[in-house]
């Protein structure tokens, strides 16, 4: 009696059957698990890929653009495409400072609509993404020009030293493989469990002050690196300007205030020196020294350097400027940003944000008035 022998093809197929069955069972278990515990949202490229979109078409409502589910740091918003007639669409672009006023954008649009008596109607869409600097925001502006905007407002100069570290966290070449791999529910479940364990471990370390939760804050940029970042900032702003000019979309640049009462300085000695000046109530001298120290810091944010670049480009390109910094200075008791209107080194508090929104609203109204006057014979 002879034993039955299979060819290599059948042997391979029969050998793979148990593997396919196992994969099917694991995938079924993964999908069952996600029915009760939804998968975590994942921003694969953190915005560093030009293919990354902030808004995507809704799968439920034709003609509606919604916030990309991956971009959970961006406020959840939606708008119609194509744009309805009689609508003046404004995009406000920036980092966390813009993100913090997203609930103020709709009321601002309503007030502008009332002022114009409904001709036009206004729509203000907030594109504030925390820790996003000009490198990634330049790509976002290119995307936004596809959505028929009537005006784009750019407000950011706090994050030019953040993106250096963030870019190191992203492997752009691995993103296509990640997207393919995580189409599997089982792989997503494993990924999420590992991620949650890592977050819990970091939180425990943070509770005991044994983790550097903000590496970019403690990295000492060299003078050359600082200079390079400011060159990149200017180049990115010029890219944004050219993008808007090519699309024939008006652009407003904003100055960004920084806390000069408690600026982010490299050592406590400088902070104590500045604090002594303020305690002597020499506020004019204190503000001057604070501006000089912040601009000379190895990691200055929204200093006179950044704002100087913004002001210069607005002047050179004959563009409207929303001077948020000047408005905050004027509103402080002794004209020192940080006395009453900041919640930390770079973020305005609720009262400060009211001033921020007012400046934006006035800038939008000026642009509309000027464009209307230009169309009249």
VOGU-3710 file (C-alpha; in Angstrom, 3 decimals, decimal comma):
1> xxxxxxxxxx> 0,000/0,000/0,000  1,591/3,285/-1,094  1,199/6,595/0,757  -0,441/9,508/-1,096  1,978/12,302/-1,995  1,005/15,906/-2,728  2,750/18,284/-5,076  4,492/21,335/-3,657  1,604/23,622/-4,579  -0,971/21,599/-2,653
11> xxxxxxxxxx> 1,443/21,188/0,224  1,857/24,977/0,402  -1,900/25,596/0,245  -2,727/23,021/2,930  0,066/24,405/5,112  -1,322/27,943/4,870  -4,916/27,004/5,659  -4,340/26,905/9,466  -2,619/30,311/9,247  -5,536/31,825/7,308
21> xxxxxxxxxx> -8,007/30,334/9,787  -6,026/31,755/12,712  -5,823/35,198/11,082  -9,566/35,130/10,410  -10,343/34,230/13,998  -8,022/36,968/15,341  -9,508/39,539/12,966  -13,017/38,572/14,044  -12,053/38,899/17,693  -10,485/42,284/16,954
31> xxxxxxxxxx> -13,630/43,582/15,274  -15,773/42,265/18,110  -13,529/44,017/20,625  -13,706/47,319/18,684  -17,485/47,100/18,729  -17,258/47,748/22,467  -13,974/49,705/22,603  -13,530/51,982/19,559  -9,979/52,289/18,176  -7,850/55,296/19,049
41> xxxxxxxxxx> -7,611/58,118/16,520  -4,204/58,148/14,853  -2,523/61,070/13,105  0,128/59,073/11,242  2,228/61,911/9,854  1,481/64,663/12,421  0,850/66,977/9,476  4,321/66,733/7,913  3,079/65,037/4,752  1,600/67,134/1,966
51> xxxxxxxxxx> -1,028/64,407/1,525  -2,276/64,979/5,066  -5,612/66,808/4,962  -7,339/68,761/7,712  -10,746/68,447/6,019  -12,214/65,524/4,084  -15,560/64,936/2,324  -18,283/63,571/4,587  -19,221/59,974/3,848  -22,753/60,621/5,135
61> xxxxxxxxxx> -23,642/63,998/3,611  -22,701/64,779/-0,017  -21,333/68,276/-0,501  -20,152/68,602/3,103  -16,527/68,868/4,208  -15,771/67,734/7,748  -12,742/67,745/10,013  -10,512/64,770/9,217  -11,086/62,209/12,017  -7,310/61,794/12,251
71> xxxxxxxxxx> -6,836/65,480/13,096  -8,365/65,371/16,561  -6,321/68,388/17,684  -8,181/70,564/15,170  -11,626/71,748/16,314  -14,545/69,726/14,873  -16,085/71,854/12,118  -17,820/71,451/8,786  -18,627/73,552/5,732  -20,330/73,190/2,376
81> xxxxxxxxxx> -18,549/72,618/-0,928  -19,132/74,171/-3,326  -19,521/77,330/-1,309  -23,071/78,730/-1,195  -23,687/82,034/-2,947  -23,554/85,160/-0,826  -21,205/83,589/1,730  -17,931/85,189/2,812  -15,704/82,330/4,023  -12,826/83,070/6,429
91> xxxxxxxxxx> -10,221/80,580/7,607  -8,264/81,448/10,768  -4,994/79,482/10,736  -2,478/79,002/13,529  -1,373/76,972/16,525  -2,854/76,550/19,982  -3,597/80,281/20,405  -5,987/80,048/17,444  -7,296/76,702/18,679  -8,298/78,331/21,984
101> xxxxxxxxxx> -10,699/80,754/20,257  -12,513/78,243/18,050  -15,790/78,630/19,951  -15,568/82,397/19,394  -15,398/82,099/15,608  -19,080/81,369/14,958  -20,309/84,308/17,131  -17,751/86,546/15,394  -19,166/85,515/12,010  -22,697/86,210/13,248
111> xxxxxxxxxx> -21,730/89,719/14,383  -20,090/90,458/11,032  -23,213/89,199/9,251  -25,382/91,502/11,363  -23,114/94,459/10,586  -23,396/93,757/6,845  -27,152/93,140/7,133  -26,650/89,714/5,654  -24,863/90,896/2,515  -22,619/88,990/2,642
121> xxxxxxxxxx> -23,162/86,270/5,225  -19,985/85,355/7,054  -18,508/81,994/7,953  -15,367/81,712/10,132  -13,618/78,343/10,248  -10,944/77,730/12,870  -7,809/75,835/11,806  -5,866/76,025/15,050  -3,606/73,012/15,605  -1,527/72,959/18,814
131> xxxxxxxxxx> 2,272/72,840/18,303  1,911/73,437/14,545  4,439/75,954/13,245  4,879/77,636/9,889  6,391/74,524/8,290  3,171/72,507/8,563  0,800/75,469/8,437  2,171/76,419/5,015  0,904/73,061/3,725  -2,447/73,614/5,433
141> xxxxxxxxxx> -2,853/77,007/3,758  -2,290/75,328/0,377  -5,102/72,929/1,228  -7,440/75,694/2,383  -7,145/77,570/-0,909  -8,985/74,616/-2,486  -12,112/75,422/-0,450  -12,979/78,750/-2,086  -11,975/81,033/0,821  -12,603/84,766/0,666
151> xxxxxxxxxx> -9,970/85,488/3,315  -7,265/83,641/5,273  -5,864/84,930/8,565  -2,475/83,658/9,744  -1,615/83,905/13,448  1,394/81,915/14,648  4,957/82,507/15,812  5,107/80,490/19,029  5,892/77,093/17,541  8,946/77,632/15,361
161> xxxxxxxxxx> 11,078/75,674/17,835  8,491/72,955/18,431  8,395/71,339/15,013  12,099/70,470/15,067  11,457/67,823/17,720  8,058/66,809/16,360  9,478/66,002/12,938  11,836/63,488/14,565  8,816/61,511/15,771  7,568/60,891/12,232
171> xxxxxxxxxx> 8,847/58,354/9,702  7,182/59,530/6,506  8,415/56,533/4,506  6,700/54,112/6,906  3,283/55,806/6,754  1,922/53,834/3,731  2,810/50,565/5,496  1,200/51,789/8,736  -2,017/52,701/6,942  -2,116/49,286/5,282
181> xxxxxxxxxx> -1,268/47,361/8,447  -3,831/49,148/10,596  -6,686/48,343/8,285  -6,707/45,160/10,372  -8,819/45,403/13,519  -6,551/42,907/15,295  -3,460/45,031/14,533  -5,281/48,150/15,713  -6,210/46,489/19,006  -2,571/45,491/19,609
191> xxxxxxxxxx> -1,367/48,964/18,604  -3,790/50,723/20,920  -3,013/48,487/23,897  0,724/49,177/23,486  0,098/52,906/23,116  -2,102/53,076/26,213  0,505/51,164/28,230  3,194/53,613/27,106  1,027/56,604/28,011  0,294/55,126/31,448
201> xxxxxxxxxx> 3,991/54,497/32,020  4,851/58,063/31,022  2,110/59,408/33,275  3,497/57,479/36,249  6,956/58,826/35,498  5,551/62,330/35,107  3,874/62,066/38,509  7,301/61,421/40,029  9,073/64,091/37,932  11,195/61,434/36,231
211> xxxxxxxxxx> 10,283/62,169/32,658  11,216/64,951/30,281  7,686/65,590/29,034  8,760/68,557/26,930  12,127/67,798/25,258  11,877/70,742/22,859  11,547/73,131/25,795  14,818/71,965/27,320  16,819/71,591/24,123  19,375/74,393/23,844
221> xxxxxxxxxx> 19,346/75,595/20,265  22,665/77,002/19,095  22,813/80,587/17,749  23,108/79,149/14,234  20,088/76,891/14,758  18,086/79,876/16,029  19,104/81,910/12,984  18,214/79,013/10,692  14,775/78,703/12,291  14,073/82,395/11,704
231> xxxxxxxxxx> 15,168/82,120/8,067  12,829/79,142/7,706  10,023/81,105/9,394  10,408/83,957/6,918  10,588/81,565/3,969  7,474/79,709/5,140  5,572/82,970/5,507  6,622/83,954/1,994  5,399/80,560/0,785  2,035/81,247/2,447
241> xxxxxxxxxx> 1,900/84,720/0,900  2,679/83,401/-2,586  0,142/80,588/-2,185  -2,589/83,100/-1,370  -1,506/85,463/-4,129  -1,584/82,658/-6,704  -5,051/81,639/-5,536  -6,134/85,309/-5,392  -7,147/84,928/-1,766  -6,596/87,924/0,544
251> xxxxxxxxxx> -4,306/87,149/3,491  -4,038/88,903/6,842  -0,882/88,442/8,913  -1,103/88,812/12,702  1,433/89,846/15,283  1,519/87,498/18,277  1,900/88,764/21,859  4,159/87,051/24,370  4,191/87,263/28,172  6,821/89,932/28,946
261> xxxxxxxxxx> 6,038/89,964/32,650  7,131/86,328/32,991  8,919/85,567/29,700  10,364/82,162/28,883  14,051/82,808/29,680  16,933/80,290/29,736  17,846/80,611/33,426  16,503/81,786/36,770  19,170/84,488/37,104  17,749/86,417/34,177
271> xxxxxxxxxx> 14,213/85,905/35,465  15,185/87,260/38,911  16,918/90,256/37,343  13,805/91,077/35,344  11,515/90,507/38,317  13,498/93,009/40,392  12,986/95,683/37,725  9,245/95,093/37,680  9,026/95,097/41,484  10,593/98,553/41,444
281> xxxxxxxxxx> 7,603/99,535/39,246  9,850/100,641/36,396  7,523/99,012/33,889  8,834/100,805/30,804  12,399/99,677/31,501  11,192/96,217/32,463  9,358/95,741/29,165  12,420/96,898/27,206  14,707/94,482/29,062  12,187/91,647/28,715
291> xxxxxxxxxx> 11,993/92,163/24,952  15,790/92,172/24,666  16,224/89,062/26,817  13,467/87,160/25,033  14,827/88,017/21,582  18,328/86,893/22,630  17,114/83,642/24,203  18,113/80,381/22,547  14,439/79,515/22,236  12,534/82,755/21,839
301> xxxxxxxxxx> 8,851/82,558/20,969  6,695/85,350/19,620  9,568/87,728/20,376  10,385/90,953/18,556  12,337/88,793/16,076  9,284/86,827/14,913  6,959/89,805/15,062  9,558/91,887/13,247  9,524/89,381/10,393  5,717/89,482/10,292
311> xxxxxxxxxx> 5,593/93,297/10,276  8,325/93,578/7,635  6,664/91,121/5,266  3,281/92,782/5,694  4,878/96,127/4,803  6,968/94,797/1,903  4,072/92,861/0,390  1,537/95,639/1,025  -0,651/93,293/3,052  -3,130/93,961/5,875
321> xxxxxxxxxx> -1,747/93,428/9,375  -3,814/92,587/12,450  -1,707/93,972/15,287  -2,863/91,718/18,114  0,307/92,388/20,083  -0,258/96,159/20,082  -3,871/95,692/21,218  -2,792/93,509/24,141  -0,056/95,984/25,115  -2,575/98,835/25,101
331> xxxxxxxxxx> -5,008/96,858/27,282  -2,545/95,985/30,063  -2,458/98,299/33,119  1,193/99,288/32,565  1,442/98,235/28,915  3,352/95,070/29,826  1,883/91,919/28,232  1,471/89,331/30,952  0,292/91,576/33,761  -3,350/90,480/33,525
341> xxxxxxxxxx> -4,096/88,960/30,099  -2,024/85,753/29,931  -2,552/82,312/31,402  1,033/81,220/30,661  4,104/82,326/28,688  2,294/82,464/25,316  -1,446/81,799/25,733  -3,933/84,554/26,439  -6,575/84,080/29,107  -10,303/84,522/28,467
351> xxxxxxxxxx> -10,096/88,323/28,699  -7,063/88,396/26,434  -8,797/86,181/23,885  -11,696/88,632/23,744  -9,193/91,270/22,622  -7,691/88,814/20,131  -11,096/88,087/18,581  -11,994/91,786/18,482  -8,823/92,590/16,539  -9,567/89,791/14,068
361> xxxxxxxxxx> -13,147/90,964/13,645  -12,045/94,528/12,962  -9,415/93,328/10,469  -11,983/91,240/8,572  -14,394/94,164/8,444  -11,644/96,431/7,051  -10,748/93,952/4,302  -14,406/93,588/3,292  -14,905/97,349/3,266  -11,789/97,929/1,178
371> xxxxxxx> -12,723/95,188/-1,318  -16,243/96,596/-1,616  -14,884/100,112/-2,209  -12,486/98,778/-4,858  -15,371/97,185/-6,804  -17,430/100,372/-6,840  -17,002/102,615/-9,915
//
